[in-house]
């Protein structure tokens, strides 16, 4: 009887954490700016691989990225007129193998140290996005930013708005390489809303 009650309490706690404590989304961002990042004309062209050209997922990433960059005065133009070439890379995969309980702490839900299986069998997936800006005239990389998050959803499409919003939340991230971005989903089903952008101290 006691074991049954303990198990029921664990289930209730897990469900409560998943619906309330982890209602938001936390992402980790790492930026590698140069001394004068993106100081040139704010025009860019997207550099695609053949696989990206044929990927519906990639088109969705591009749409979100164009929208967010537009808020900073960046415009997508034909390559011959672009000051920068923008490379986009993204990935969704299982997190590290292991068995444990999912945690919701101040550091976030399913942070990079989380295991790939929750207490009740849910797999943990890591989603990541990297944006790299290159000077078109010489090919030098002038700015790089990566965003990553973890959750129990294997579908890479649901992570797109969170990753793009986070990678460009405080563009370009300056004075510090590592950041934690917190977001919340719009109740009406719109774009996620950024609630906090803070540097992560070593």
KACORBEL-V514660 format. One record per pair of residues at least 4 apart in sequence whose C-alpha atoms are under 8 Angstrom apart, sorted by the first residue. I is the first residue (numbers start at 0). GAP is how many residues later the second one is. Records with the same first field share a line. If there is no record, write none. Layout:
I=GAP, GAP
This chain:
0=4
1=4
2=4
3=4
4=4
5=4
6=4
7=4
8=4
9=4
10=4
11=4
12=4
13=4
14=4
15=4, 5
16=4, 5, 87
17=4, 5
18=4
20=83
21=82, 86, 87
22=161
23=158, 159, 160, 161
24=83, 84, 124, 137, 157, 158, 159
25=82, 83, 123, 154, 155, 156, 157
26=120, 121, 122, 123, 135, 136, 139, 153, 154, 155
27=119, 120, 121, 150, 151, 152, 153
28=116, 117, 118, 119, 137, 138, 149, 150, 151, 152
29=115, 116, 117, 147, 148, 149
30=112, 113, 114, 115, 141, 142, 143, 145, 146, 147
31=111, 112, 113, 145
32=4, 109, 110, 111, 139, 140, 141
33=108, 109
36=105, 106, 135
37=4, 104, 105
39=43
40=42
41=31, 32, 33, 41, 42
42=31, 32, 33, 34, 38, 39, 40, 41
43=30, 31, 32, 33, 35, 38, 39, 40, 41, 42
44=31, 32, 33, 34, 37, 38, 39, 40, 41
45=30, 33, 39, 40, 41, 42
46=38, 39, 40, 41
47=4, 5, 39, 40
48=4
49=4
50=4
51=6
52=5
54=4
55=4
56=4, 100
57=4
58=4
59=4, 100
60=4, 99, 100, 103
61=4
62=4
63=4, 96, 97, 100
64=4, 99
65=4, 9, 10
66=4
67=4, 96, 97, 100
68=4, 5, 6, 99
69=4, 5
71=99
75=6
76=4, 5
77=4
78=6
81=54
82=52, 53, 54
83=49, 50, 51, 52
84=48, 49, 50, 51
85=45, 46, 47, 48
86=44, 45, 46
87=41, 42, 43, 44
88=40, 41, 42
89=37, 38, 39, 40
90=35, 36, 37, 38, 65
91=33, 34, 35, 36, 62, 63, 64
92=32, 33, 34, 61
93=22, 29, 30, 31, 32
94=19, 20, 21, 29, 30, 31, 55
95=18, 19, 20
96=18, 19, 20
97=17, 18, 19
98=16, 17, 18, 19, 20
99=15, 17, 18, 19
100=16, 17, 18
101=7, 8, 12, 13, 16, 17
102=5, 6, 7, 11
103=4, 5, 6
104=4
106=4
108=41, 42
109=4, 5, 14, 39, 40, 41
110=38, 39
111=37, 38
113=10
114=9
115=6, 7, 8, 9
116=4, 5, 6, 7
117=4, 5, 6
121=30
122=29
123=26, 27, 28, 29
124=25, 26, 27, 28, 29
125=22, 23, 24, 25
126=21, 22, 23, 29, 32, 36
127=18, 19, 20, 21, 35
128=17, 18, 19, 34, 35, 38
129=14, 15, 16, 17, 37
130=13, 14, 15, 36
131=9, 10, 11, 12, 13
132=8, 9, 10, 11
133=5, 6, 7, 8, 9
134=4, 5, 6, 7
135=4
144=22
145=21
146=16, 17, 19, 20
147=15
148=14
152=5
154=4
155=4
158=4
159=4
160=4, 30, 31
161=4, 21, 30
162=4
163=4
164=4, 27, 29
165=15, 28
166=4
167=4
168=12, 25, 28
169=27
172=4
175=23
176=22
177=21, 22, 23
178=18, 19, 20, 21
179=16, 17, 18, 19, 20
180=13, 14, 15, 16, 17
181=12, 13, 14, 15
182=9, 10, 11, 12, 13
183=8, 9, 10, 11
184=4, 5, 6, 7, 8
185=4, 5, 6, 7
